[in-house]
Amino acid sequence: MTGLVLNVDAAPWRHHLQQTAETTAGLVPVAKGNGYGFGLGRLATEAADLGVATIAVGTAGEVAAVRDRFDGEIVVLQPWRPGDAVAEELLDDPRVITTVSRTEDLAAVAERGAGPVLVEVLTSMKRHGLTPAEVAAIAPLLDRVDFRGWTIHLPLLETGRYAEALEHAGRVRGVRPAPLWFSHLPWPEATAIAKEVGADESDVRLRMGTQLWLGAPETLHPTATVIDVHKVSKGERVGYRHRKASANGWVVVLAGGTAHGLAMEAPSSVSSMRQRAITAATGALATFGRAMSPYTLDGAKRWFVEPPHMQSSLVFLPASATPPAVGDRVPVELRLTTVTVDEVALN
């Protein structure tokens, strides 16, 4: 195995998946984007092995990557819009459940006599969905489609989550009793809400991605292959930009670069004073061309020599450390929702 590799302790990882499925009766695994580091096809296979009836993908274009590995229904999370040729074609597929978030789109889908449909309501995220007034007015349109339920996509914050979910659930069930499809809500809360609005547990679906696939981090071990090692002296110029080596040591060339999404991570939430201080310090160092790499060499994280290249990165290792050999694999910290690895190895 070479390159950027996601090593997985297969038995305990799958035990976590199975436990999650057994304790979440309405589980709908989400396989979208980069497949949480595993790839969409692999996640579809794992979902099929869990025995779930439905999976969800992010966009209409992702359906093709999972449909041959999963025999059940496939929800497209991104709301349908006219003019998307792939989404238009999937309206005629009885296995694909289309999400609709605007009244005019629901009317257009109804006119087509399309397949299964979910209707999304607008939550405090303010991303997609119908307002309360629009929800109250769409009952006639629901009679003209294969209506499968209401989508309630909640923010990640715990504060106020239950109350908001309950409010939306009560409102939509008042318009049309149908299954409730939640995101970012614990199963006990989802079933409690269902009970409060007069629904059964069988009327609850819970979409889950990160918590399912990445919920057992101790089973996931990303590594990078050492491609080259070069001894350098203090002041010697190295890299594309010929920066001076800060001390005697080694330049270690490692698998993983911008083509993988490494060191190009999405912004993360910063809420505490400590997190703000770390962010400010990191930004200040980057201003002077200093950035900590995600690679661990000889027991410690090491500095990039310069920004990563397409498929590889240059990392500086001081002379006091023991250099790796070409072909060694070293630990690398990856944000698996943004990185595409070269290989997934289930051990």
C-alpha positions, -999 to +999 in steps of 0.1 A: +000+000+000+014+033-010+003+069-012-022+084+012-039+054+028-069+052+052-062+021+073-094+007+090-097-018+118-125-035+100-140-057+127-145-030+154-154-004+128-182-026+114-192-034+150-198+003+155-218+005+123-240-025+134-245-011+169-256+022+155-281+005+131-295-017+158-301+013+181-315+035+154-346+018+139-351+045+113-315+049+102-308+064+068-271+063+062-257+093+043-232+087+015-223+120-001-193+141-013-161+122-008-179+094+010-164+106+044-130+094+032-142+059+022-157+067-012-194+065-021-194+030-035-179+015-004-204+033+018-232+020-003-220-016+001-216-012+038-251+003+041-265-027+021-248-050+046-265-032+075-298-041+060-312-006+059-340+002+035-328+036+023-296+056+019-291+093+011-268+110-013-259+147-015-267+154-052-285+138-081-251+133-097-240+110-069-269+085-074-249+067-102-221+059-077-243+040-053-272+025-072-254-006-083-242-014-048-275-007-029-308-022-039-331+000-017-343+035-022-320+065-026-328+099-012-313+130-030-307+156-002-301+186-025-335+200-034-347+195-069-345+225-093-357+228-128-329+227-155-308+200-138-308+173-165-297+145-142-323+154-115-350+157-142-342+122-154-342+107-119-378+120-114-389+089-134-369+065-113-391+048-086-361+040-065-350+077-062-367+099-036-365+136-047-363+164-021-384+195-029-381+227-010-401+253-030-438+255-038-432+261-075-409+231-077-434+209-060-460+221-086-436+213-114-428+179-101-465+171-096-471+182-132-446+156-143-463+128-124-429+120-108-418+094-084-414+095-046-410+130-031-399+145+003-408+180+012-383+201+032-393+227+057-373+258+065-355+255+098-334+281+117-305+271+094-321+292+067-308+269+040-336+252+021-373+247+028-408+260+029-419+286+054-448+279+078-472+298+055-461+278+025-464+245+043-500+253+053-508+260+016-494+229-002-519+202+009-535+201-026-502+195-043-493+167-019-523+148-033-507+148-068-473+133-059-460+101-042-455+120-009-431+102+014-427+127+043-413+158+057-376+167+059-364+187+089-327+196+087-316+211+120-285+231+130-258+213+149-262+233+181-279+214+209-295+244+225-330+248+214-328+218+191-356+197+206-380+226+208-374+236+172-378+201+159-410+196+179-425+229+166-418+219+130-430+183+135-463+195+150-469+220+122-463+196+093-481+167+108-511+191+112-510+196+074-505+160+065-496+130+087-465+115+071-430+102+082-406+128+097-371+127+083-346+144+107-310+154+104-287+162+134-311+148+161-304+120+185-327+090+180-342+092+216-352+128+209-366+120+175-388+092+188-399+114+218-409+142+193-428+116+172-448+105+203-456+141+212-471+148+177-490+116+175-467+096+153-452+062+158-415+053+160-420+037+125-428+072+112-393+085+121-363+085+098-329+097+110-303+106+084-268+101+097-233+105+081-204+117+103-217+100+135-221+067+116-191+064+094-166+084+115-181+077+150-154+052+160-122+073+153-100+048+172-106+024+143-093+048+116-056+052+110-045+074+081-009+070+069+013+085+042+041+069+024+076+083+026+086+090-010+121+105-005+144+118+023+172+144+017+197+156+042+201+194+043+222+219+060+212+251+077+207+279+052+205+255+022+177+265-002+150+239-007+116+235-024+099+253-053+104+286-036+140+280-025+134+288+011+164+285+034+165+255+058+161+268+093+185+242+107+204+211+099+181+182+092+162+164+065+136+173+040+111+144+040+089+140+009+056+125+018+025+113-001-005+136+001-010+171-013-036+195-027-049+170-051-060+149-021-075+180-003-047+179+023-040+212+040-070+227+022-095+220+049-128+238+053-131+264+080-140+249+114-161+263+142-143+286+166-161+293+198-138+294+229-111+319+237-085+292+235-096+282+200-096+319+189-060+322+203-048+291+184-064+304+152-048+338+156-014+323+163-017+299+134-027+327+110+003+348+122+027+320+115+012+313+081+019+350+073+056+343+076+054+310+056+053+288+087+026+261+088+024+229+109+019+198+088-005+170+097+023+144+095+039+128+125+076+120+121+097+105+149+068+110+174+059+146+167+041+168+143+065+186+119+065+218+099+059+221+062+089+233+042+065+251+019+028+247+009+019+212-002+022+202-039-004+184-059+004+148-048+032+153-022+044+175+006+078+186+018+082+184+056+113+195+076+127+171+102+154+185+125+188+167+129+180+157+164+152+134+151+155+100+135+146+101+098+123+076+082+133+053+053+119+056+018+088+034+017+079+038+054+044+048+062+039+075+088+008+087+106-010+117+091-040+135+106-068+140+081-101+156+081-119+128+063-149+148+052-126+169+029-098+145+019-097+119-009-072+091-001-054+069-026-065+037-009-088+024+018-073-007+035-097-027+057-075-048+080 
